[in-house]
Amino acid sequence: MLCLGMSGGLDKVHENPLDLPNTFLHDGAAVLVRDGRVIAAIEEERLNRIKHSNKFPRNAIQHCLASAGVQLCDIDRIAFYATEAYCNAMLERLIISQPDLSIPLDAKLLLQNLLLQEFGTEVDPSRISFVNHHLTHSVSAFAMSGFEQSLILSIDGGGDFLSGLVAVGSGTQIEQLATFPENNSLGLFYLEAIRYLGYGLFDEYKVMGLAPYGDPATYRKLFEQFYELSDNGGYRVHLDRIGPALLRNIEVRKKGMPFTQQHRDVSASLQEALERIVFHVVRHYRELTGMKRLCLAGGVAHNCTVNGKLLYSGLFEDIFVQPAAHDAGCALGAALMASDELGRPAPRERLQEVYWGPDLGSEGAMEQELKAWAGHLDIERSDDVAGSAADWMANGAVIGWVQGRSEFGPRALGNRSILADPRPAANKDRINAMVKKREGYRPFAPSVLEEDADEFFELPEGKRHFPFMNFVVRVRDAKRDLLGAITHVDGTARLQTVSRKTNPAYWDLINAFKRKTGIPVLLNTSFNNNAEPIVDSVADAIATFLTTDLDGLVVGPFLVKKRATKLEDWTALAISLPPYASLYQVRAYTGRDRQETVCEIRTGHASRNSVRISHDLFDLLMRIKGEGVLGEVLDTVTIDQARREALVSELRCLWEQRRVNLHPSTRYSRVSKQRSNVKGS
């Protein structure tokens, strides 16, 4: 039995986003299971390159079908990650706000139409099911935990008119014990508070990293006004009190402003409040049910600090956190629920790895892709990439590491990673500045050989397996100064243990670094910059390598360095707009009493997603039909050499922001092959 689970939006990548609630229809993904076992899974953002994509997951579905070698008509059941009643209610709300919208007021029909348009297959409505949002979260965790019985907690922003549930899993059954209404959402509780710290949706993890710099006692009494704990594990949050109280007590931070101690203390108080509520809930249901194991899912389950404190608390003998705990993981839960309904439940086995995305392809295909960039890259094939990459890092290099199939979920787990020596504290600041272009306080995670984890980290007795970066653990006192780049200000780290069995290539790399330095640990962060999702393909990796200050890149068996480039190397590239980008000319105030026509590239229909560009560049981009070779397009306009160089520089900045695409043209690729020099080791 083949079952396909889906999450995400209901419009295409080139269309305007459906204006639905922010807490729903995001993090699109597709997961394909055969008889309860995962064949393939990927988030749509990895393929359409839109962070937290709210688009129909067409590319993700296509990956899943291709991995299994099947067509959509071969799928026995397609499951969407919310109930039909909820989806129809959202469509009603949408049409009321946008009466001229031409969409059916029927979620199943809308989904059928999209599948027909994108795959040319008319799917019988009996093969489409809509499943409860929080049950998909719950199933995605419990079915992958390997537990015969456990308590299950699903907590997020919202979905299906709820924000979470508590249940007990036993065998293949889940019994719901309690639900949390949307107005008691812990996800929205966190989100509402961080708005006054200059953050918004999807920034919650940043505040989790800021919290250890603050003192929770400063605003503890204030935050206690925002929630109540009641008997029987109940709680209530007062979202309407948060804004007025913070406005009166702190200086509100605007995006880009420096952080003050006030902001750090608010972060700490917020984190403490969340922890108190979560512990209140799980303590009660632990006592009520007698369950000794816990499964966590939902977006709030990505709060690794809460997870770590639960781990150390001793409340449970074992805790399993679904690696894609956010809404993308609902696609997994939906597929497993559909498979179970058809009599093929998931086997009761502990999830070991999530390398379910696309593979890099053959060595020949990788080489061809790299050689197409020969004007920009020096390429060397090595029979010992682990040893060479370890040498690079031991000598101070920060590298991109791309191997095998990509990871499912928000964490880079050693196949699409940026890696560095974990010892120099300066590496944290360097990577935050040169690659991520993000706040300097943000911590990085360590990857450690599973066999050596206990030597460097304080792990609860009997716990040695942390493959998914789901828990913040304590770095041993004696190792904190040694591991300066991955030890957070409070002496903790978000740990990944690496098994030789599940990822031999990454294990070999860390082991090679250990042989050279004595340290079986690497700094590991996701391979992306601040404007894009984690890379997936070789092409993605090259683009990010060339638009950051990374020192080296390893793709399969190839070691890659940057070449000094000339203007003609850039003008030989092809240029195009991504499918999610559009050009606009609008009238806007450029001074108090002055209006002008300005030019913009927008990624979406709203002006808030726009970047202003020069009139010359606007005119240039308007000349391109689909794509064009940059030099040839430049030759169609009369400009001097200085202006030509300025336009190329402007385009390179836009490429760094992923507002335009630059890539080798077919003609350039032929020339590049003649120039390339792929050295062997």
C-alpha positions as CSV (number, residue, x, y, z in Angstrom):
1,M,0.0,0.0,0.0
2,L,1.3,3.4,-1.0
3,C,0.1,6.4,1.0
4,L,1.0,10.0,0.4
5,G,0.8,12.6,3.2
6,M,0.8,16.3,2.4
7,S,1.0,19.6,4.3
8,G,1.2,23.2,3.1
9,G,-0.8,25.6,0.9
10,L,-3.3,25.3,-1.9
11,D,-1.9,27.7,-4.5
12,K,0.9,27.4,-6.9
13,V,4.4,28.8,-6.6
14,H,3.8,31.6,-9.2
15,E,0.5,32.7,-7.8
16,N,-0.3,35.1,-5.0
17,P,-0.5,33.5,-1.6
18,L,-3.9,32.7,-0.2
19,D,-4.4,35.2,2.6
20,L,-5.1,32.6,5.4
21,P,-4.2,32.8,9.1
22,N,-0.4,32.9,9.7
23,T,-0.5,29.8,11.8
24,F,-1.9,27.6,9.1
25,L,-0.9,26.6,5.5
26,H,2.9,26.9,5.9
27,D,5.8,24.4,6.0
28,G,4.5,22.4,3.0
29,A,5.9,18.9,2.6
30,A,5.1,15.5,1.2
31,V,5.9,12.1,2.6
32,L,5.4,8.7,0.9
33,V,5.1,5.5,2.9
34,R,4.8,1.9,1.7
35,D,3.1,-0.4,4.2
36,G,3.9,2.1,7.0
37,R,7.6,2.6,6.1
38,V,8.9,5.9,4.8
39,I,10.2,5.8,1.2
40,A,10.8,9.5,0.7
41,A,10.0,12.8,2.3
42,I,10.9,16.4,1.8
43,E,9.8,19.9,2.6
44,E,8.7,22.0,-0.4
45,E,10.9,24.8,0.7
46,R,14.0,22.8,-0.1
47,L,12.8,22.6,-3.8
48,N,10.9,25.8,-4.5
49,R,13.4,27.8,-2.4
50,I,10.8,29.7,-0.4
51,K,11.4,29.6,3.4
52,H,8.5,27.9,5.2
53,S,6.7,27.5,1.9
54,N,2.9,28.1,2.0
55,K,2.6,26.8,-1.5
56,F,1.1,23.5,-2.9
57,P,3.9,21.0,-2.4
58,R,4.1,20.0,-6.1
59,N,7.9,19.5,-6.1
60,A,7.9,17.5,-2.9
61,I,5.2,15.2,-4.2
62,Q,7.1,14.7,-7.4
63,H,10.2,13.8,-5.5
64,C,8.3,11.2,-3.5
65,L,6.8,9.7,-6.6
66,A,10.1,9.6,-8.4
67,S,11.8,8.0,-5.4
68,A,9.3,5.1,-5.5
69,G,9.3,5.0,-9.3
70,V,5.5,5.4,-9.4
71,Q,2.9,7.8,-10.8
72,L,0.2,9.6,-8.8
73,C,-2.4,7.1,-10.2
74,D,-0.5,4.4,-8.3
75,I,-1.0,6.0,-4.9
76,D,-3.7,4.2,-2.8
77,R,-4.5,7.1,-0.5
78,I,-3.6,10.8,-0.4
79,A,-4.0,12.5,3.0
80,F,-4.1,16.2,3.8
81,Y,-3.0,17.4,7.2
82,A,-6.3,19.1,8.4
83,T,-9.9,18.2,8.6
84,E,-12.1,18.9,5.7
85,A,-14.4,21.0,7.9
86,Y,-11.5,23.2,9.0
87,C,-10.2,23.7,5.4
88,N,-13.7,24.6,4.2
89,A,-14.0,27.1,7.0
90,M,-10.7,28.7,6.0
91,L,-11.9,28.9,2.4
92,E,-15.1,30.6,3.5
93,R,-13.1,33.1,5.5
94,L,-10.9,33.7,2.5
95,I,-13.7,34.3,0.0
96,I,-15.5,36.6,2.4
97,S,-12.4,38.8,2.6
98,Q,-11.6,38.5,-1.2
99,P,-15.0,38.0,-2.9
100,D,-13.5,38.2,-6.4
101,L,-11.4,35.1,-5.8
102,S,-12.2,32.3,-8.2
103,I,-11.8,29.2,-6.2
104,P,-14.2,26.4,-5.2
105,L,-15.7,26.6,-1.7
106,D,-14.8,22.9,-1.3
107,A,-11.3,21.9,-0.1
108,K,-11.5,18.4,-1.6
109,L,-12.5,19.7,-5.0
110,L,-9.7,22.4,-4.8
111,L,-7.2,19.7,-4.0
112,Q,-8.4,17.4,-6.8
113,N,-8.1,20.3,-9.2
114,L,-4.6,21.1,-8.2
115,L,-3.5,17.5,-8.5
116,L,-5.1,17.3,-12.0
117,Q,-3.4,20.6,-13.1
118,E,0.0,19.7,-11.7
119,F,0.2,15.9,-12.5
120,G,-2.4,15.4,-15.2
121,T,-4.1,12.8,-13.1
122,E,-7.7,12.9,-12.0
123,V,-7.8,11.5,-8.5
124,D,-11.0,9.8,-7.3
125,P,-12.3,11.7,-4.3
126,S,-12.5,8.4,-2.3
127,R,-8.7,8.3,-2.4
128,I,-8.4,11.7,-0.8
129,S,-8.7,12.0,3.0
130,F,-8.5,15.0,5.4
131,V,-7.1,14.1,8.8
132,N,-7.0,15.9,12.1
133,H,-4.1,18.3,12.4
134,H,-3.1,17.5,15.9
135,L,-3.6,13.7,15.5
136,T,-1.1,13.9,12.6
137,H,1.4,15.5,14.9
138,S,0.7,12.9,17.5
139,V,0.9,9.9,15.1
140,S,4.1,11.3,13.5
141,A,5.8,11.1,16.9
142,F,4.3,8.0,18.5
143,A,4.6,5.8,15.4
144,M,8.2,6.7,15.0
145,S,9.2,6.4,18.7
146,G,9.4,2.6,19.0
147,F,7.4,2.8,22.2
148,E,4.6,0.3,22.9
149,Q,3.0,2.8,25.2
150,S,3.6,6.5,25.9
151,L,2.1,9.8,26.8
152,I,1.9,12.1,23.8
153,L,1.9,15.9,23.8
154,S,1.2,18.0,20.7
155,I,1.6,21.7,21.0
156,D,1.8,24.4,18.3
157,G,0.3,27.6,17.1
158,G,-3.0,26.3,15.8
159,G,-4.9,24.1,13.4
160,D,-8.3,22.5,13.3
161,F,-9.6,25.1,15.8
162,L,-7.2,23.8,18.4
163,S,-3.6,24.4,19.6
164,G,-2.7,21.0,20.9
165,L,-3.7,17.8,22.6
166,V,-2.6,15.3,25.2
167,A,-3.1,11.6,24.4
168,V,-1.9,8.1,25.3
169,G,-0.5,5.9,22.7
170,S,-0.8,2.1,23.0
171,G,0.2,-0.3,20.2
172,T,-1.2,1.3,17.1
173,Q,-4.0,3.2,18.9
174,I,-4.1,6.7,20.3
175,E,-6.6,7.8,22.9
176,Q,-7.1,11.5,23.3
177,L,-7.2,12.8,26.9
178,A,-7.5,16.5,26.5
179,T,-7.3,19.3,23.9
180,F,-6.2,22.9,24.1
181,P,-8.2,25.6,22.3
182,E,-6.6,28.1,20.0
183,N,-7.0,30.9,22.5
184,N,-4.8,28.9,24.9
185,S,-2.1,28.4,22.2
186,L,1.4,28.2,23.6
187,G,2.7,28.9,20.2
188,L,0.8,32.1,19.9
189,F,1.7,32.9,23.6
190,Y,5.4,32.8,22.6
191,L,4.8,34.6,19.3
192,E,2.8,37.5,20.8
193,A,5.6,38.2,23.3
194,I,8.4,38.1,20.8
195,R,6.7,40.7,18.6
196,Y,7.9,43.3,21.2
197,L,11.5,42.0,20.7
198,G,11.5,42.8,17.0
199,Y,10.7,39.2,15.9
200,G,7.8,37.5,14.3
201,L,6.5,34.1,13.0
202,F,9.2,31.5,12.6
203,D,11.7,33.5,14.8
204,E,10.8,31.8,18.0
205,Y,14.0,29.7,18.1
206,K,16.0,33.0,18.0
207,V,14.4,34.1,21.3
208,M,15.1,30.7,22.8
209,G,18.8,31.3,22.0
210,L,18.7,34.8,23.5
211,A,17.0,33.7,26.7
212,P,20.2,32.4,28.5
213,Y,21.6,36.0,28.3
214,G,18.8,37.3,30.5
215,D,17.5,37.0,34.0
216,P,14.0,35.5,34.2
217,A,13.4,37.0,37.7
218,T,13.3,40.5,36.2
219,Y,9.9,40.1,34.5
220,R,8.7,36.9,36.3
221,K,5.9,38.7,38.1
222,L,4.9,40.5,34.9
223,F,4.7,37.2,32.9
224,E,2.8,35.5,35.7
225,Q,-0.1,37.9,34.8
226,F,-0.1,36.4,31.3
227,Y,-1.1,32.8,32.3
228,E,-2.8,30.8,35.0
229,L,-2.1,27.2,36.1
230,S,-5.2,25.2,37.2
231,D,-6.0,21.8,38.6
232,N,-5.8,18.7,36.5
233,G,-3.0,19.9,34.3
234,G,-5.1,22.8,33.0
235,Y,-3.8,26.3,32.1
236,R,-5.0,29.5,30.5
237,V,-3.0,32.1,28.7
238,H,-4.1,35.8,28.4
239,L,-2.8,36.8,25.0
240,D,-4.6,40.2,25.2
241,R,-2.6,41.2,28.3
242,I,0.9,40.7,26.8
243,G,1.1,43.7,24.5
244,P,-0.2,46.4,26.8
245,A,2.0,45.2,29.7
246,L,5.2,45.0,27.7
247,L,4.5,48.4,26.1
248,R,4.4,49.9,29.6
249,N,7.4,48.1,31.0
250,I,10.1,47.8,28.2
251,E,11.4,49.8,25.3
252,V,10.0,47.9,22.3
253,R,12.7,46.7,20.0
254,K,12.3,47.3,16.3
255,K,13.8,44.9,13.8
256,G,17.5,45.6,13.4
257,M,17.9,47.6,16.6
258,P,20.5,46.5,19.2
259,F,19.3,44.2,22.0
260,T,19.2,45.7,25.5
261,Q,19.3,43.9,28.8
262,Q,15.6,44.5,29.0
263,H,15.1,42.4,25.8
264,R,17.3,39.6,27.1
265,D,15.4,39.5,30.4
266,V,12.1,39.4,28.6
267,S,13.4,36.5,26.6
268,A,14.4,34.7,29.7
269,S,11.1,35.3,31.5
270,L,9.1,34.2,28.4
271,Q,11.2,31.0,28.2
272,E,10.7,30.3,31.9
273,A,6.9,30.8,31.6
274,L,6.7,28.4,28.7
275,E,8.7,25.8,30.7
276,R,6.4,26.2,33.7
277,I,3.3,25.6,31.7
278,V,4.6,22.6,29.8
279,F,5.9,21.0,33.0
280,H,2.6,21.6,34.7
281,V,0.8,19.8,31.9
282,V,3.1,16.8,31.6
283,R,3.5,16.3,35.4
284,H,-0.3,16.0,35.8
285,Y,-0.7,13.5,32.9
286,R,2.4,11.6,33.9
287,E,0.8,11.0,37.3
288,L,-2.7,10.4,35.9
289,T,-1.6,7.8,33.3
290,G,1.5,6.3,34.9
291,M,3.2,6.5,31.5
292,K,7.0,6.4,31.7
293,R,7.7,7.6,28.2
294,L,6.8,10.8,26.4
295,C,6.4,11.7,22.7
296,L,6.5,15.4,21.7
297,A,5.4,17.0,18.4
298,G,4.0,20.3,17.2
299,G,6.0,23.5,16.6
300,V,6.6,24.2,20.3
301,A,8.4,20.8,20.5
302,H,11.2,22.4,18.6
303,N,12.0,24.3,21.8
304,C,15.1,22.3,22.6
305,T,15.6,24.0,25.9
306,V,12.2,22.7,27.2
307,N,13.0,19.3,25.8
308,G,16.4,19.2,27.5
309,K,14.9,20.2,30.9
310,L,12.3,17.5,30.6
311,L,15.1,15.0,29.8
312,Y,17.1,16.0,32.9
313,S,14.0,16.1,35.1
314,G,13.7,12.3,35.4
315,L,9.9,12.5,34.9
316,F,10.2,10.0,32.1
317,E,12.5,7.1,31.4
318,D,12.6,8.1,27.7
319,I,11.5,11.0,25.5
320,F,11.1,11.0,21.8
321,V,10.7,14.2,19.8
322,Q,9.7,14.0,16.2
323,P,12.6,15.5,14.2
324,A,10.2,17.5,12.0
325,A,7.9,18.4,14.9
326,H,6.5,21.5,13.0
327,D,3.8,21.3,10.4
328,A,6.0,19.6,7.8
329,G,5.9,16.6,10.1
330,C,2.2,16.5,9.7
331,A,2.7,15.2,6.2
332,L,4.4,12.2,7.9
333,G,1.6,11.7,10.4
334,A,-1.0,12.0,7.6
335,A,0.7,9.4,5.5
336,L,1.0,7.0,8.5
337,M,-2.6,7.5,9.5
338,A,-3.8,6.7,5.9
339,S,-1.6,3.6,5.8
340,D,-3.0,2.5,9.2
341,E,-6.5,2.9,7.9
342,L,-5.7,0.6,5.0
343,G,-4.4,-2.0,7.4
344,R,-0.6,-1.3,7.1
345,P,0.4,0.4,10.3
346,A,4.0,1.6,10.9
347,P,6.3,-1.0,12.5
348,R,7.1,-0.4,16.1
349,E,10.7,0.7,15.6
350,R,12.6,3.6,16.9
351,L,13.4,6.2,14.1
352,Q,17.2,6.2,13.5
353,E,17.6,8.6,10.6
354,V,15.7,11.0,8.3
355,Y,17.8,11.1,5.2
356,W,14.7,10.9,3.0
357,G,15.3,13.7,0.5
358,P,16.8,13.7,-3.0
359,D,20.2,12.2,-3.6
360,L,23.0,14.1,-5.3
361,G,23.0,11.8,-8.3
362,S,25.9,10.1,-9.9
363,E,29.5,11.2,-9.6
364,G,29.4,12.1,-13.3
365,A,26.3,14.3,-12.7
366,M,28.0,16.1,-9.8
367,E,31.2,16.7,-11.8
368,Q,29.2,18.0,-14.8
369,E,27.3,20.5,-12.5
370,L,30.5,21.7,-10.9
371,K,32.4,22.0,-14.2
372,A,29.7,24.2,-15.6
373,W,31.0,26.8,-13.1
374,A,34.6,26.4,-14.1
375,G,35.1,30.2,-14.4
376,H,34.2,30.5,-10.7
377,L,35.4,27.2,-9.1
378,D,38.5,25.2,-8.8
379,I,37.6,21.5,-8.5
380,E,39.6,18.5,-7.3
381,R,38.5,14.9,-6.9
382,S,39.7,13.1,-3.8
383,D,39.7,9.5,-2.7
384,D,39.8,10.8,0.9
385,V,37.4,13.7,1.1
386,A,37.0,13.1,4.9
387,G,40.7,13.5,5.5
388,S,41.1,16.5,3.2
389,A,38.0,18.3,4.7
390,A,39.2,17.6,8.2
391,D,42.6,19.1,7.3
392,W,40.8,22.2,6.0
393,M,38.8,22.6,9.2
394,A,41.8,21.9,11.5
395,N,43.6,24.7,9.7
396,G,40.7,27.1,10.3
397,A,38.5,26.7,7.3
398,V,34.7,26.9,7.4
399,I,33.2,24.6,4.8
400,G,30.0,23.4,3.1
401,W,29.5,19.6,3.3
402,V,27.0,18.0,0.9
403,Q,26.6,14.3,0.7
404,G,24.0,11.6,0.0
405,R,20.3,12.2,0.5
406,S,19.1,15.4,2.2
407,E,17.5,15.5,5.6
408,F,13.8,15.7,6.3
409,G,13.0,18.5,8.7
410,P,14.6,21.8,9.8
411,R,18.0,20.5,11.0
412,A,21.1,19.9,8.9
413,L,22.2,16.5,10.2
414,G,25.5,16.1,8.3
415,N,24.4,15.8,4.7
416,R,23.6,19.5,4.0
417,S,25.8,21.2,6.6
418,I,28.2,24.1,7.2
419,L,31.0,22.7,9.4
420,A,34.0,24.1,11.3
421,D,36.3,23.5,14.2
422,P,34.3,23.6,17.4
423,R,37.1,24.9,19.5
424,P,37.8,28.6,18.7
425,A,35.0,30.8,20.2
426,A,35.7,33.2,17.3
427,N,34.3,30.7,14.9
428,K,30.8,31.4,16.2
429,D,31.1,35.1,15.5
430,R,32.8,34.5,12.2
431,I,30.1,32.2,10.8
432,N,27.2,34.3,12.2
433,A,28.7,37.3,10.3
434,M,30.1,35.8,7.1
435,V,27.6,33.1,6.2
436,K,24.4,33.5,8.2
437,K,24.5,37.3,8.4
438,R,22.5,37.0,11.6
439,E,22.7,38.1,15.3
440,G,26.0,37.4,16.9
441,Y,24.5,35.8,20.0
442,R,23.0,32.9,18.1
443,P,24.5,29.5,19.1
444,F,25.7,26.7,16.9
445,A,25.2,22.9,17.5
446,P,27.9,20.3,18.0
447,S,28.0,16.9,16.1
448,V,29.9,14.3,18.1
449,L,30.8,10.7,17.5
450,E,28.2,8.7,19.4
451,E,30.9,6.7,21.1
452,D,32.6,9.8,22.6
453,A,29.5,11.8,23.5
454,D,29.6,11.1,27.2
455,E,33.2,12.4,27.5
456,F,32.2,15.9,26.4
457,F,28.5,16.2,27.4
458,E,26.6,15.5,30.6
459,L,24.0,12.9,29.5
460,P,21.3,11.3,31.6
461,E,22.2,7.8,32.6
462,G,21.7,5.3,29.8
463,K,21.1,8.0,27.2
464,R,23.7,8.1,24.4
465,H,21.6,8.4,21.2
466,F,20.7,12.0,20.2
467,P,20.6,11.9,16.4
468,F,18.2,14.8,15.7
469,M,19.4,17.9,17.6
470,N,16.2,17.9,19.6
471,F,17.7,18.4,23.1
472,V,19.8,21.1,24.7
473,V,22.3,19.3,27.0
474,R,25.0,20.4,29.4
475,V,28.6,20.6,28.2
476,R,30.9,19.1,30.8
477,D,32.6,21.8,32.8
478,A,36.0,20.7,31.9
479,K,35.2,20.9,28.2
480,R,33.4,24.2,28.0
481,D,36.5,26.3,27.3
482,L,37.8,23.7,24.9
483,L,34.6,23.8,22.9
484,G,34.2,27.5,22.7
485,A,32.4,27.7,19.4
486,I,29.5,25.4,20.3
487,T,29.1,26.1,24.1
488,H,26.3,28.5,24.7
489,V,26.6,31.2,27.4
490,D,24.8,29.0,29.9
491,G,27.2,26.1,29.3
492,T,24.8,24.1,27.1
493,A,24.6,22.9,23.5
494,R,22.0,21.5,21.2
495,L,23.5,18.1,20.6
496,Q,23.7,15.7,17.7
497,T,25.3,12.3,18.1
498,V,26.5,10.7,14.9
499,S,26.3,6.9,14.4
500,R,28.6,5.1,12.0
501,K,25.7,2.9,11.0
502,T,23.3,5.6,10.0
503,N,25.7,8.1,8.4
504,P,29.1,6.6,7.7
505,A,30.3,9.5,5.6
506,Y,29.7,12.0,8.3
507,W,31.1,9.7,11.0
508,D,34.3,9.3,8.9
509,L,34.7,13.0,8.6
510,I,34.3,13.6,12.4
511,N,36.6,10.7,13.0
512,A,39.2,12.1,10.6
513,F,39.0,15.4,12.5
514,K,39.4,13.5,15.8
515,R,42.6,11.8,14.4
516,K,44.1,15.2,13.5
517,T,43.0,17.2,16.6
518,G,42.0,14.7,19.3
519,I,38.5,16.3,19.3
520,P,35.6,14.0,18.0
521,V,33.3,17.0,17.6
522,L,32.4,19.4,14.8
523,L,30.5,22.7,14.8
524,N,27.4,21.9,12.6
525,T,24.9,24.4,11.2
526,S,22.5,24.3,8.3
527,F,24.0,25.0,4.9
528,N,22.1,28.2,3.9
529,N,22.4,31.9,4.2
530,N,19.9,34.2,5.9
531,A,17.7,34.5,2.7
532,E,17.0,30.9,1.8
533,P,16.1,27.5,3.1
534,I,18.8,24.8,3.6
535,V,20.4,23.8,0.3
536,D,19.2,20.6,-1.3
537,S,20.9,20.1,-4.8
538,V,24.4,20.6,-6.0
539,A,23.2,23.8,-7.8
540,D,21.9,25.1,-4.5
541,A,25.2,24.4,-2.7
542,I,27.2,26.2,-5.4
543,A,24.9,29.2,-5.3
544,T,25.3,29.5,-1.5
545,F,29.0,28.8,-1.6
546,L,29.5,31.6,-4.1
547,T,27.3,34.1,-2.2
548,T,28.9,33.6,1.2
549,D,32.4,33.7,2.6
550,L,32.7,30.0,3.1
551,D,36.3,28.8,2.6
552,G,35.6,25.5,0.9
553,L,33.0,23.2,-0.4
554,V,32.8,19.4,-0.4
555,V,30.3,17.8,-2.8
556,G,30.4,14.0,-2.9
557,P,34.1,13.2,-3.7
558,F,34.9,16.7,-4.9
559,L,36.8,19.4,-3.1
560,V,35.9,22.9,-4.3
561,K,37.5,26.3,-3.9
562,K,36.6,29.7,-5.3
563,R,38.5,31.2,-8.2
564,A,39.2,34.9,-8.7
565,T,36.6,36.0,-11.3
566,K,36.5,38.6,-13.9
567,L,33.6,40.6,-15.2
568,E,33.2,38.3,-18.2
569,D,32.8,35.3,-15.9
570,W,29.7,36.9,-14.5
571,T,28.3,38.2,-17.8
572,A,28.6,34.7,-19.3
573,L,26.0,33.4,-16.8
574,A,22.3,33.1,-17.6
575,I,19.9,35.2,-15.6
576,S,16.2,34.6,-14.7
577,L,13.6,35.5,-12.2
578,P,12.6,32.8,-9.7
579,P,9.0,31.7,-10.2
580,Y,8.0,33.4,-6.9
581,A,9.4,36.8,-7.9
582,S,7.8,39.6,-9.9
583,L,8.8,43.1,-11.2
584,Y,6.8,46.2,-10.2
585,Q,6.8,49.9,-11.0
586,V,4.9,51.9,-8.4
587,R,4.5,55.5,-7.2
588,A,6.0,56.0,-3.8
589,Y,7.0,58.8,-1.5
590,T,10.8,59.2,-1.6
591,G,10.7,62.4,0.6
592,R,8.2,64.3,2.7
593,D,6.7,66.1,-0.3
594,R,8.1,64.1,-3.1
595,Q,6.7,61.2,-5.1
596,E,8.5,59.2,-7.7
597,T,8.1,56.1,-9.7
598,V,10.2,53.4,-8.1
599,C,11.1,49.9,-9.3
600,E,10.9,46.7,-7.2
601,I,11.3,43.0,-7.1
602,R,8.7,41.4,-5.0
603,T,8.6,37.8,-3.7
604,G,4.8,37.7,-3.2
605,H,2.0,40.2,-3.8
606,A,2.7,42.5,-0.8
607,S,5.0,45.5,-0.9
608,R,6.6,44.3,2.4
609,N,8.3,41.5,0.5
610,S,9.9,44.0,-2.0
611,V,13.4,45.2,-2.7
612,R,14.0,48.4,-4.7
613,I,16.2,48.2,-7.7
614,S,17.5,50.8,-10.2
615,H,15.5,51.9,-13.2
616,D,18.3,50.6,-15.5
617,L,18.2,47.1,-13.9
618,F,14.4,47.1,-14.1
619,D,14.6,47.9,-17.8
620,L,17.2,45.2,-18.2
621,L,15.2,42.5,-16.5
622,M,12.1,43.4,-18.5
623,R,14.0,42.5,-21.6
624,I,14.5,38.9,-20.5
625,K,11.9,36.4,-21.7
626,G,12.3,33.4,-19.4
627,E,16.1,33.6,-19.2
628,G,18.9,35.2,-21.0
629,V,22.7,35.3,-21.0
630,L,23.6,38.4,-19.0
631,G,26.2,39.7,-21.3
632,E,23.9,39.4,-24.3
633,V,21.2,41.2,-22.4
634,L,23.6,44.0,-21.4
635,D,24.6,44.3,-25.1
636,T,21.0,45.3,-26.0
637,V,21.4,48.6,-24.0
638,T,23.7,51.5,-24.5
639,I,25.8,51.9,-21.3
640,D,29.4,52.6,-20.5
641,Q,31.7,50.2,-18.8
642,A,31.3,51.6,-15.4
643,R,27.5,51.3,-15.6
644,R,27.8,47.8,-16.9
645,E,29.9,46.8,-13.9
646,A,27.5,48.6,-11.5
647,L,24.6,46.6,-13.0
648,V,26.4,43.3,-12.6
649,S,27.3,44.2,-9.0
650,E,23.6,45.1,-8.3
651,L,22.5,41.7,-9.8
652,R,25.0,39.8,-7.6
653,C,23.6,41.5,-4.5
654,L,20.1,40.4,-5.6
655,W,21.3,36.9,-6.3
656,E,22.7,36.8,-2.7
657,Q,19.2,37.7,-1.6
658,R,17.7,35.0,-4.0
659,R,15.7,37.6,-5.8
660,V,17.2,36.6,-9.1
661,N,18.8,33.4,-10.4
662,L,22.3,33.3,-11.9
663,H,23.4,30.0,-13.4
664,P,25.6,28.7,-16.2
665,S,24.0,29.0,-19.6
666,T,24.2,26.1,-22.1
667,R,26.7,27.9,-24.2
668,Y,28.8,28.9,-21.2
669,S,28.8,25.4,-20.0
670,R,30.4,24.2,-23.2
671,V,33.1,26.9,-22.9
672,S,33.5,26.1,-19.1
673,K,34.2,22.4,-19.9
674,Q,37.1,23.5,-22.1
675,R,38.5,25.7,-19.3
676,S,37.9,23.4,-16.4
677,N,40.7,21.4,-14.7
678,V,39.3,18.8,-12.4
679,K,42.4,17.5,-10.6
680,G,42.6,14.0,-9.2
681,S,44.2,13.2,-5.9
